[in-house]
Amino acid sequence: MDERIEKLEKELSELKAGLKSEKKVKVKKQPSEYNLFISNFITSAKTKMGDGYDHKQVFKDAAAEWKLQKDKK
């Protein structure tokens, strides 16, 4: 009985060691059309506004502009 327990414990420790060493590789997705639009809109707003840049307001404006463009299509 002890041999069986020792064998199972050894297998368990090997399995645990194998799980720890195998890390999942994250695949980065390509940015969507929306992501690219928002990024470009915010970047251009930062350069135009300078020190008066308000991220919350600019993001609202960007979302509204995106919606207008999508409605036109």
C-alpha positions, 0 to 999 in steps of 0.5 A: 500500500505504501508503494502505491501511495509513494508512486501516486505522490511522485506522479502528482508532483511530476504533473504539478511541476509540468503545469507550472513550467508550461505557461500559456502564450498570449496572442495579441489581437489586431486592433479593431477599426474602432480601436484605431479610430479612438486612438487616432482621435485622442492623439489628435485631440491631445495635440490640439488641446495641449494643456487643456486636454480633458480625457473624459470629455475627449473620449465622449467626443470620440465615441459620439464621432464614431457613432456618427461615422457608423450611422453614415455607413 
